[in-house]
Amino acid sequence: MTLNLFTRSILALGTLAAVGLLSIGAQACNTSQNLPGQNIDLYFEKNSTQISTDQVLKLANWAIDMRLEYPVQEVLSIGGLAEASEKEPKKLAMQRADTARAMLMQFGLTRVPYDVRAGIYKPLEHLVEPPEKVRRVEIELSPGCPDNCCDGK
């Protein structure tokens, strides 16, 4: 079967269009992409590293949700904070962060690298938080995407 010049041209244009669409789709995700971070804060009593029962429950529910919703996890950042007026605040902040890390691992977030750090809370001029909100651990999970591509597939 021979194709006339017009039919060959149509087929060639169709092939070029298909290749063009495929390359556009491939270019839509040519770099590593992540979803927005997922955050939770845990609060502590003054001079304490113990996580209260309600905070444990809150963390357990969050960890379960993160495991179910984001099977690909890039990193878990954990930042412990203490008030400057607490006893050995830098050490206390690190102990709080370590406590939260251990708890997260117990709740099954074990296949993700952890970034654990600690600091002493420094209030901003325009934002002064109440002490019960200062004594905390800030946790952020950075979810990843299958094949480093968040295209919904």
C-alpha positions in Angstrom: 0.0 0.0 0.0 1.4 3.3 -1.0 0.6 6.5 0.8 0.2 9.7 -1.0 2.3 12.8 -0.1 -0.6 14.4 1.8 -1.2 11.3 4.0 2.5 11.0 4.7 2.6 14.6 5.8 -0.3 14.2 8.1 1.3 11.1 9.7 4.6 12.9 10.1 2.9 15.9 11.8 1.0 13.6 14.1 4.2 11.8 15.1 5.9 15.1 15.7 3.0 16.3 17.8 3.0 13.1 19.9 6.8 13.4 20.4 6.4 17.0 21.4 3.7 16.2 23.9 5.8 13.4 25.4 8.8 15.7 25.8 6.6 18.4 27.4 5.3 15.8 29.9 8.9 14.7 30.6 10.1 18.3 31.0 7.3 19.0 33.5 9.3 17.1 36.1 13.0 17.2 35.2 14.2 18.1 38.7 13.6 16.7 42.2 10.3 18.0 43.7 8.8 17.7 47.1 5.5 18.3 48.6 5.0 21.1 51.3 6.3 20.2 54.7 4.0 18.8 57.4 4.4 20.4 60.8 3.5 19.6 64.4 4.7 21.2 67.7 4.9 19.4 71.1 4.8 21.4 74.3 6.6 20.7 77.5 6.3 21.8 81.2 9.0 24.1 82.6 12.4 22.2 83.1 10.8 19.0 81.8 11.6 16.5 79.0 8.6 14.4 79.6 5.9 14.4 76.9 2.4 14.6 78.4 -0.2 12.0 77.6 -2.2 14.4 75.4 0.9 15.4 73.5 1.9 11.7 73.0 -1.6 11.0 71.6 -1.3 14.0 69.3 2.1 12.9 68.0 1.0 9.3 67.5 -2.0 10.4 65.4 0.2 12.7 63.4 2.9 10.0 62.8 0.2 7.5 61.6 -1.3 10.1 59.3 2.2 11.0 57.9 3.0 7.3 57.2 -0.3 6.7 55.5 -0.5 9.9 53.5 3.2 10.3 52.5 4.9 6.9 51.9 7.9 8.7 50.5 9.6 10.8 53.1 12.7 12.9 52.5 13.7 14.1 56.0 12.3 14.7 59.5 13.5 17.9 61.1 13.2 18.1 64.8 14.1 21.3 66.7 14.0 21.4 70.5 13.5 24.8 72.2 13.9 25.9 75.8 13.4 29.2 77.6 16.6 30.9 78.6 15.3 30.9 82.2 15.1 27.1 82.4 17.8 25.0 84.0 20.6 24.2 81.5 18.4 25.4 78.6 20.6 24.2 75.7 20.9 20.7 77.2 17.2 20.6 78.0 16.3 21.6 74.4 18.4 18.8 73.0 16.9 16.3 75.4 13.4 17.4 74.3 14.3 16.9 70.7 15.9 13.5 71.4 12.7 12.5 73.3 10.5 13.5 70.3 12.8 11.6 67.9 12.7 8.4 70.0 8.9 8.7 70.1 8.6 9.2 66.4 10.7 6.1 65.8 8.4 4.1 68.1 5.5 5.3 66.0 7.0 3.9 62.8 8.8 6.8 61.2 12.0 4.8 60.8 12.8 4.9 57.1 13.6 8.6 57.0 16.8 10.6 57.9 16.5 12.8 61.0 17.8 16.3 61.4 17.9 17.0 65.2 18.9 20.3 66.6 18.3 22.4 69.7 18.3 26.1 70.7 17.3 28.6 73.2 14.2 30.6 72.3 14.8 34.2 71.3 11.7 36.3 71.2 11.0 38.5 68.3 10.2 42.1 69.0 6.8 41.9 67.3 5.9 38.4 68.4 6.1 37.4 72.1 4.8 33.9 72.7 3.5 32.7 76.1 6.0 30.5 78.0 3.9 27.4 77.5 4.2 27.8 73.8 8.0 28.5 73.9 9.0 25.2 75.6 8.5 23.0 72.6 9.8 20.7 69.9 9.1 21.8 66.4 8.8 18.8 64.0 8.6 19.0 60.2 8.3 16.1 57.8 9.4 16.8 54.3 7.4 14.4 52.1 9.0 13.3 48.8 7.4 12.2 45.6 7.7 8.9 43.8 10.6 9.1 41.3 11.2 12.6 42.6 8.2 13.8 40.6 5.0 15.2 42.1 2.9 14.9 39.1 0.1 13.0 40.8 1.1 9.6 39.4 
